[in-house]
Amino acid sequence: MADYDIADTVDITDVVCPVTFVKAKVAIEELDDGDVLDVHMNDGEPVQNVPRSMKEEGHQILKLIDNKDGTYDLIVKKVGE
Amino acid sequence: MAVDYAALKAGGFMRQKQKDTFSLRLKVVGGTVTADQLAAVQDVANKYGHGYVHLTARQGIEIPFIQLKDIDAVKADLAKGGVVPGVCGPRVRTVTACQGGRCCPSGCIDALDIAEKLDKRYFGRELNHKFKFGVTGCRNNCLKTEENDFGVKGGYDVKWKEDACIGCGVCVKACREGAITQDEDGKIHVDYAKCNNCGRCVKSCPADAWDYTPGFIVTFGGTFGNNMRFGEEAVPFIKDEDTLFRVADATIDFFAENGLPSERFFKTLERVGWDKFKVVVNDAYNGKTKKKGDETDG
Protein backbone atom coordinates (compact mmCIF):
# COMPACT_ATOMS: atom_id res chain seq x y z
CA MET A 1 0.00 0.00 0.00
CA ALA A 2 2.28 2.72 -1.29
CA ASP A 3 -0.41 5.34 -0.87
CA TYR A 4 2.04 8.00 0.17
CA ASP A 5 4.75 10.12 -1.47
CA ILE A 6 8.02 10.35 0.37
CA ALA A 7 9.10 13.98 0.72
CA ASP A 8 12.48 13.27 2.29
CA THR A 9 14.65 10.43 3.55
CA VAL A 10 16.98 10.49 6.53
CA ASP A 11 19.57 7.82 7.27
CA ILE A 12 20.16 7.31 10.99
CA THR A 13 22.17 4.09 10.67
CA ASP A 14 25.40 6.06 11.15
CA VAL A 15 24.54 7.32 14.64
CA VAL A 16 23.64 5.75 17.99
CA CYS A 17 20.97 6.40 20.60
CA PRO A 18 19.99 9.06 21.54
CA VAL A 19 21.29 10.87 18.44
CA THR A 20 19.20 8.52 16.28
CA PHE A 21 15.98 10.17 17.40
CA VAL A 22 17.50 13.66 17.39
CA LYS A 23 18.54 13.27 13.78
CA ALA A 24 15.10 11.95 12.81
CA LYS A 25 13.40 14.76 14.74
CA VAL A 26 15.49 17.44 13.03
CA ALA A 27 14.67 15.93 9.64
CA ILE A 28 10.93 15.90 10.23
CA GLU A 29 10.97 19.47 11.53
CA GLU A 30 12.22 20.59 8.11
CA LEU A 31 9.05 19.27 6.49
CA ASP A 32 5.55 20.68 6.12
CA ASP A 33 2.38 19.36 7.71
CA GLY A 34 1.28 16.20 5.91
CA ASP A 35 4.67 15.49 4.33
CA VAL A 36 6.00 11.96 4.63
CA LEU A 37 9.49 11.16 5.92
CA ASP A 38 11.37 7.89 5.41
CA VAL A 39 13.68 7.16 8.35
CA HIS A 40 16.28 4.52 7.51
CA MET A 41 17.41 2.85 10.74
CA ASN A 42 19.21 -0.15 12.20
CA ASP A 43 17.69 -3.12 13.93
CA GLY A 44 17.87 -3.17 17.74
CA GLU A 45 17.47 -0.08 19.90
CA PRO A 46 16.49 2.33 17.09
CA VAL A 47 13.64 0.21 15.79
CA GLN A 48 12.33 -0.36 19.32
CA ASN A 49 12.45 3.29 20.31
CA VAL A 50 12.34 5.68 17.36
CA PRO A 51 8.83 4.74 16.10
CA ARG A 52 7.31 5.36 19.53
CA SER A 53 9.28 8.58 19.99
CA MET A 54 8.04 9.93 16.66
CA LYS A 55 4.50 9.06 17.67
CA GLU A 56 4.94 10.81 21.01
CA GLU A 57 6.01 13.93 19.10
CA GLY A 58 2.54 13.81 17.57
CA HIS A 59 3.40 12.42 14.14
CA GLN A 60 1.60 9.55 12.47
CA ILE A 61 3.40 6.27 11.82
CA LEU A 62 2.25 4.85 8.48
CA LYS A 63 4.46 1.82 8.13
CA LEU A 64 7.62 0.07 9.18
CA ILE A 65 9.35 -1.81 6.39
CA ASP A 66 11.72 -4.66 7.26
CA ASN A 67 14.46 -4.59 4.62
CA LYS A 68 15.66 -8.05 5.75
CA ASP A 69 19.24 -6.77 5.85
CA GLY A 70 19.31 -5.57 9.46
CA THR A 71 17.76 -2.22 8.56
CA TYR A 72 14.26 -0.82 8.59
CA ASP A 73 12.49 2.09 6.96
CA LEU A 74 10.00 3.92 9.12
CA ILE A 75 7.44 5.86 7.12
CA VAL A 76 6.15 8.82 9.15
CA LYS A 77 3.63 11.49 8.23
CA LYS A 78 4.33 14.85 9.78
CA VAL A 79 1.51 16.23 11.91
CA GLY A 80 1.67 19.96 12.69
CA GLU A 81 3.90 22.77 11.47
CA MET B 1 19.10 6.54 85.03
CA ALA B 2 20.06 3.78 82.62
CA VAL B 3 19.81 4.64 78.96
CA ASP B 4 17.14 2.62 77.15
CA TYR B 5 19.11 1.80 74.02
CA ALA B 6 16.35 -0.43 72.64
CA ALA B 7 13.87 2.46 72.78
CA LEU B 8 16.41 4.79 71.17
CA LYS B 9 17.08 2.25 68.43
CA ALA B 10 13.36 1.81 67.79
CA GLY B 11 13.26 5.58 67.41
CA GLY B 12 16.02 5.63 64.82
CA PHE B 13 18.96 6.49 67.06
CA MET B 14 21.76 4.07 66.14
CA ARG B 15 24.40 3.75 68.85
CA GLN B 16 27.83 4.63 67.54
CA LYS B 17 31.11 3.10 68.73
CA GLN B 18 31.86 6.44 70.43
CA LYS B 19 30.36 6.74 73.93
CA ASP B 20 26.91 8.39 74.20
CA THR B 21 26.97 9.19 70.52
CA PHE B 22 24.30 8.26 67.98
CA SER B 23 23.78 8.27 64.27
CA LEU B 24 20.21 9.45 63.80
CA ARG B 25 18.31 7.63 61.08
CA LEU B 26 15.57 9.75 59.52
CA LYS B 27 12.33 8.56 58.11
CA VAL B 28 12.43 8.66 54.31
CA VAL B 29 9.89 6.93 52.08
CA GLY B 30 10.88 5.92 48.59
CA GLY B 31 14.05 8.00 48.73
CA THR B 32 12.06 11.20 48.49
CA VAL B 33 12.93 14.20 50.66
CA THR B 34 11.58 17.71 50.21
CA ALA B 35 13.89 20.69 49.88
CA ASP B 36 12.42 22.10 53.10
CA GLN B 37 13.17 18.88 54.95
CA LEU B 38 16.73 19.02 53.65
CA ALA B 39 17.11 22.50 55.11
CA ALA B 40 16.08 21.21 58.56
CA VAL B 41 18.48 18.28 58.22
CA GLN B 42 21.26 20.67 57.23
CA ASP B 43 20.67 22.82 60.30
CA VAL B 44 20.70 19.84 62.67
CA ALA B 45 23.82 18.30 61.10
CA ASN B 46 25.64 21.61 61.48
CA LYS B 47 24.37 22.41 64.96
CA TYR B 48 24.41 18.99 66.65
CA GLY B 49 26.38 16.67 64.35
CA HIS B 50 29.64 16.95 62.48
CA GLY B 51 28.29 18.94 59.58
CA TYR B 52 27.60 16.05 57.24
CA VAL B 53 25.01 13.36 56.60
CA HIS B 54 25.28 9.77 55.45
CA LEU B 55 23.05 8.39 52.70
CA THR B 56 22.15 4.85 53.69
CA ALA B 57 21.98 1.78 51.48
CA ARG B 58 18.18 1.96 51.72
CA GLN B 59 17.68 5.50 50.46
CA GLY B 60 17.61 7.00 53.93
CA ILE B 61 19.50 9.82 55.60
CA GLU B 62 21.46 9.45 58.83
CA ILE B 63 22.93 12.32 60.80
CA PRO B 64 25.99 10.93 62.63
CA PHE B 65 27.58 12.17 65.87
CA ILE B 66 24.44 13.26 67.72
CA GLN B 67 25.13 13.40 71.45
CA LEU B 68 22.83 11.69 73.95
CA LYS B 69 22.21 14.96 75.80
CA ASP B 70 21.00 16.64 72.61
CA ILE B 71 18.49 14.01 71.50
CA ASP B 72 15.35 15.84 72.60
CA ALA B 73 16.53 19.14 71.13
CA VAL B 74 17.42 17.39 67.86
CA LYS B 75 14.01 15.75 67.64
CA ALA B 76 12.30 19.09 68.29
CA ASP B 77 14.37 20.92 65.66
CA LEU B 78 13.72 18.23 63.08
CA ALA B 79 10.01 18.12 63.86
CA LYS B 80 9.78 21.86 63.13
CA GLY B 81 11.13 21.12 59.65
CA GLY B 82 8.72 18.23 59.07
CA VAL B 83 11.38 15.56 59.59
CA VAL B 84 10.82 12.53 61.84
CA PRO B 85 13.23 9.82 62.98
CA GLY B 86 13.15 6.45 61.24
CA VAL B 87 13.29 3.03 62.83
CA CYS B 88 15.81 0.23 63.32
CA GLY B 89 15.44 -3.17 64.94
CA PRO B 90 12.83 -5.93 64.57
CA ARG B 91 10.08 -4.14 62.70
CA VAL B 92 8.95 -2.99 59.26
CA ARG B 93 11.69 -0.75 57.91
CA THR B 94 11.98 2.04 55.40
CA VAL B 95 10.01 1.34 52.22
CA THR B 96 12.28 1.96 49.26
CA ALA B 97 11.19 2.89 45.74
CA CYS B 98 12.38 4.17 42.41
CA GLN B 99 10.66 7.19 40.86
CA GLY B 100 8.53 4.86 38.74
CA GLY B 101 5.85 6.01 36.35
CA ARG B 102 5.61 9.44 37.97
CA CYS B 103 8.77 10.48 36.10
CA CYS B 104 10.32 7.54 34.30
CA PRO B 105 9.27 6.60 30.74
CA SER B 106 9.82 2.93 31.61
CA GLY B 107 7.63 2.96 34.71
CA CYS B 108 4.48 0.86 34.58
CA ILE B 109 3.25 1.89 38.05
CA ASP B 110 3.60 4.89 40.35
CA ALA B 111 6.16 3.21 42.61
CA LEU B 112 6.31 6.13 45.05
CA ASP B 113 2.57 6.08 45.55
CA ILE B 114 2.65 2.35 46.33
CA ALA B 115 5.64 2.87 48.65
CA GLU B 116 3.74 5.59 50.52
CA LYS B 117 0.71 3.36 50.88
CA LEU B 118 2.79 0.41 52.11
CA ASP B 119 4.57 2.74 54.54
CA LYS B 120 1.30 4.07 55.89
CA ARG B 121 0.00 0.56 56.35
CA TYR B 122 3.00 -1.16 57.88
CA PHE B 123 5.87 1.18 58.81
CA GLY B 124 7.31 0.44 62.23
CA ARG B 125 5.10 -2.59 62.82
CA GLU B 126 6.75 -4.83 65.43
CA LEU B 127 7.79 -8.26 64.14
CA ASN B 128 10.25 -11.02 65.01
CA HIS B 129 12.94 -9.48 62.86
CA LYS B 130 13.40 -6.67 60.40
CA PHE B 131 11.09 -6.70 57.37
CA LYS B 132 11.79 -4.77 54.20
CA PHE B 133 9.56 -3.58 51.38
CA GLY B 134 10.85 -2.30 48.05
CA VAL B 135 8.90 -1.04 45.04
CA THR B 136 10.14 -0.53 41.50
CA GLY B 137 8.28 0.76 38.46
CA CYS B 138 9.12 -1.94 35.94
CA ARG B 139 11.07 -5.05 35.02
CA ASN B 140 14.24 -2.99 34.61
CA ASN B 141 14.23 -3.36 38.39
CA CYS B 142 16.44 -0.36 39.24
CA LEU B 143 15.40 -0.83 42.86
CA LYS B 144 16.47 -4.50 42.93
CA THR B 145 13.28 -5.66 44.57
CA GLU B 146 14.38 -9.28 45.02
CA GLU B 147 16.62 -8.20 47.90
CA ASN B 148 13.52 -7.28 49.92
CA ASP B 149 11.33 -9.48 52.10
CA PHE B 150 8.44 -8.18 50.00
CA GLY B 151 9.42 -6.79 46.62
CA VAL B 152 7.01 -5.17 44.16
CA LYS B 153 7.67 -4.59 40.48
CA GLY B 154 5.32 -2.81 38.13
CA GLY B 155 4.15 -4.49 34.94
CA TYR B 156 1.37 -4.59 32.39
CA ASP B 157 -1.20 -7.24 31.59
CA VAL B 158 -1.48 -6.77 27.82
CA LYS B 159 -3.98 -7.45 25.05
CA TRP B 160 -3.46 -6.72 21.35
CA LYS B 161 -5.93 -4.31 19.69
CA GLU B 162 -6.31 -5.49 16.13
CA ASP B 163 -8.26 -2.47 14.88
CA ALA B 164 -5.56 0.03 15.91
CA CYS B 165 -2.58 -2.06 14.74
CA ILE B 166 -0.63 -0.92 11.68
CA GLY B 167 1.22 -4.23 11.48
CA CYS B 168 4.66 -2.64 11.88
CA GLY B 169 6.01 -5.50 14.01
CA VAL B 170 7.88 -3.28 16.47
CA CYS B 171 6.36 -5.16 19.41
CA VAL B 172 7.76 -8.44 18.09
CA LYS B 173 11.21 -6.86 18.18
CA ALA B 174 10.66 -5.16 21.53
CA CYS B 175 9.59 -8.34 23.32
CA ARG B 176 12.59 -9.94 24.97
CA GLU B 177 10.74 -13.09 25.94
CA GLY B 178 9.87 -14.21 22.42
CA ALA B 179 6.22 -14.12 23.43
CA ILE B 180 4.97 -12.12 20.43
CA THR B 181 4.76 -13.39 16.86
CA GLN B 182 3.27 -11.91 13.70
CA ASP B 183 1.64 -14.12 11.10
CA GLU B 184 1.56 -13.69 7.32
CA ASP B 185 -1.58 -11.58 7.52
CA GLY B 186 0.19 -9.19 9.89
CA LYS B 187 -1.83 -10.36 12.89
CA ILE B 188 -0.13 -10.36 16.28
CA HIS B 189 -0.21 -13.39 18.56
CA VAL B 190 0.81 -13.36 22.22
CA ASP B 191 2.02 -16.52 23.95
CA TYR B 192 0.92 -15.68 27.48
CA ALA B 193 2.92 -18.58 28.89
CA LYS B 194 6.06 -16.67 27.84
CA CYS B 195 4.85 -13.11 28.62
CA ASN B 196 6.52 -11.69 31.74
CA ASN B 197 4.33 -8.54 31.87
CA CYS B 198 7.27 -6.20 31.19
CA GLY B 199 5.09 -3.96 29.01
CA ARG B 200 7.74 -3.32 26.35
CA CYS B 201 5.21 -4.12 23.61
CA VAL B 202 2.91 -1.38 24.92
CA LYS B 203 5.71 1.15 25.39
CA SER B 204 7.25 0.59 21.97
CA CYS B 205 4.02 0.57 19.98
CA PRO B 206 3.72 3.62 17.69
CA ALA B 207 0.00 3.08 17.18
CA ASP B 208 -1.35 2.57 20.73
CA ALA B 209 -2.52 -0.84 19.59
CA TRP B 210 -2.46 -2.49 23.02
CA ASP B 211 -4.95 -2.54 25.85
CA TYR B 212 -3.15 -2.88 29.13
CA THR B 213 -3.79 -3.09 32.85
CA PRO B 214 -0.99 -1.93 35.15
CA GLY B 215 -0.26 -4.33 37.98
CA PHE B 216 2.28 -5.89 40.26
CA ILE B 217 4.83 -8.69 40.20
CA VAL B 218 5.64 -9.60 43.80
CA THR B 219 8.64 -11.49 45.17
CA PHE B 220 8.89 -12.87 48.70
CA GLY B 221 11.68 -13.72 51.13
CA GLY B 222 14.61 -11.78 49.71
CA THR B 223 17.58 -10.75 51.82
CA PHE B 224 21.12 -9.53 51.15
CA GLY B 225 22.85 -9.52 54.52
CA ASN B 226 24.85 -12.31 56.13
CA ASN B 227 22.79 -14.75 54.12
CA MET B 228 21.67 -13.95 50.63
CA ARG B 229 18.50 -15.06 48.92
CA PHE B 230 16.66 -13.69 45.94
CA GLY B 231 13.00 -13.14 46.67
CA GLU B 232 10.80 -15.54 44.72
CA GLU B 233 7.43 -15.19 43.05
CA ALA B 234 4.59 -17.07 44.73
CA VAL B 235 1.40 -15.59 43.29
CA PRO B 236 0.32 -14.72 39.71
CA PHE B 237 0.49 -11.18 38.29
CA ILE B 238 -1.59 -8.91 40.57
CA LYS B 239 -3.96 -6.62 38.68
CA ASP B 240 -5.23 -4.25 41.37
CA GLU B 241 -4.13 -2.54 44.57
CA ASP B 242 -6.73 -4.24 46.78
CA THR B 243 -5.27 -7.62 45.88
CA LEU B 244 -1.73 -6.33 46.41
CA PHE B 245 -2.55 -5.19 49.94
CA ARG B 246 -4.46 -8.40 50.69
CA VAL B 247 -1.35 -10.36 49.69
CA ALA B 248 0.87 -8.02 51.72
CA ASP B 249 -1.40 -8.36 54.78
CA ALA B 250 -1.32 -12.15 54.49
CA THR B 251 2.49 -12.10 54.18
CA ILE B 252 3.04 -9.91 57.22
CA ASP B 253 0.52 -11.94 59.23
CA PHE B 254 2.22 -15.18 58.19
CA PHE B 255 5.57 -13.85 59.39
CA ALA B 256 4.06 -12.53 62.63
CA GLU B 257 2.38 -15.86 63.35
CA ASN B 258 5.15 -18.22 62.25
CA GLY B 259 8.42 -16.35 62.67
CA LEU B 260 10.77 -16.94 65.57
CA PRO B 261 12.63 -14.13 67.35
CA SER B 262 15.64 -12.97 65.29
CA GLU B 263 14.59 -15.11 62.34
CA ARG B 264 14.48 -13.41 58.94
CA PHE B 265 11.46 -14.05 56.75
CA PHE B 266 13.26 -16.34 54.29
CA LYS B 267 14.32 -18.58 57.17
CA THR B 268 10.74 -18.74 58.40
CA LEU B 269 9.67 -19.68 54.88
CA GLU B 270 12.30 -22.41 54.66
CA ARG B 271 11.53 -23.77 58.12
CA VAL B 272 7.74 -23.64 57.94
CA GLY B 273 7.59 -24.42 54.22
CA TRP B 274 7.08 -22.42 51.04
CA ASP B 275 4.18 -24.74 50.20
CA LYS B 276 2.29 -23.68 53.29
CA PHE B 277 3.05 -20.01 52.58
CA LYS B 278 1.96 -20.32 48.95
CA VAL B 279 -1.43 -21.65 50.02
CA VAL B 280 -1.87 -18.67 52.34
CA VAL B 281 -0.85 -15.97 49.84
CA ASN B 282 -2.76 -17.54 46.99
CA ASP B 283 -5.87 -17.63 49.15
CA ALA B 284 -5.28 -13.93 49.80
CA TYR B 285 -4.71 -13.36 46.06
CA ASN B 286 -8.01 -15.06 45.32
CA GLY B 287 -9.81 -13.05 47.99
CA LYS B 288 -10.46 -16.05 50.20
CA THR B 289 -8.94 -14.58 53.35
CA LYS B 290 -10.80 -12.32 55.68
CA LYS B 291 -9.18 -9.35 57.28
CA LYS B 292 -8.88 -9.47 61.05
CA GLY B 293 -11.95 -8.04 62.79
CA ASP B 294 -13.70 -8.37 59.49
CA GLU B 295 -15.36 -11.73 60.18
CA THR B 296 -18.95 -12.01 59.12
CA ASP B 297 -21.33 -14.92 59.43
CA GLY B 298 -21.05 -15.75 55.73
Interface residues (C-beta under 8 A of the other chain):
Chain A: D43 V47 Q48 N49 P51 R52 M54 K55 I61 L62 K63 L64 D66
Chain B: I166 C168 G169 V170 K173 A174 R200 K203 S204 C205 P206 A207 D208
